[in-house]
């Protein structure tokens, strides 16, 4: 099977391409298509990236191809990493999701239209670029909702599991549980889904209660805002990360990558690794349960629209949602987040997501 990476020369796109080759996700008989824009700097850089990857991994690299026009994209799995990213800002105020949408909605639309016209009709699209919910809405409208999944909720889920594991002193693979909602400040940690290998129900409930404390998701938004204010006022980066370490796991899921970004570093490696997880699953033909942004038709909270939820993903995309009735505070936050996503997407799509 073949993979195309849109925005192959960006920070995240380059990491995705490199990890696909380095981790030998694709056999030598498959093709990795590096996609750039003929009218931009990436039109030149993709040729250099191709040469660099061949130089580094010639013995086991797949066939490496360059595409510079949306109509030339041909692959079984299309990874959307193209478009503008939010740069770190000295005042701690990042580019808004509305600003990102203004820059990237045209990119999403151009590739969605091209895939609808020239694609095989079977491609599975993994949206990485932000706002990931808008990207999913645009792609799903053009290609069908089950063929499109945003990876933001999966990245947040892996971070959630890791933070819980760190607090418990275990490895991440022993922790289950999902993050839903919108990627970023509007994520929804689904504490009700947390499972810990080796603990029975009573032990797990005690562990979750200890980690979470007497807190509710009804106040989670205010906690995030307060955390960012504290971090923005902390000039010593070492102290800032130490402060994050003192917070509950779900708050760390938001605060740590935000602080990483504000430090001048980026989260490209972690984002790429989470994306590779999804791509590897799709290519392998397995079905696993992940969290992802998908276009719903009433499967959760009886409402349509794009939302991050646990879904079953396989070679043909996602097939069904796997989310039992959420806890009351989770349902309230999910509903509020879904409304904000719908409102944001409506301003760009002109119709309901």
Secondary structure, DSSP 4 states (H G I P E B T S, - for coil): --EEEETTTSHHHHHHHHHHHHTT-S-TTSEEEEE--TTSTHHHHHHHHHHHHHHHHTTT--EEEEE-SGGG---SEEEE--S------TTS-PPPHHHHHHHHHHHHHHHHHHHHHHS-S--EEEE-SSSHHHHHHHHHHHH-GGGEEESHHHHHHHHHHHHHHHHHTS-GGGEEEEEEESSSTTEEEEEEEEEETT--HHHHHHHHHHHH-S--GGGHHHHHHHHHHHHHT---HHHHHHHHHTS-HHHHHHHHHHHHHHTT---HHHHHHHHHHHHHHHHHT--EEEEEEEEEEEEETTEEEEEEEEEEEETTEEEEE---PPPHHHHHHHHHHHHHHHHHHHHHHSS--
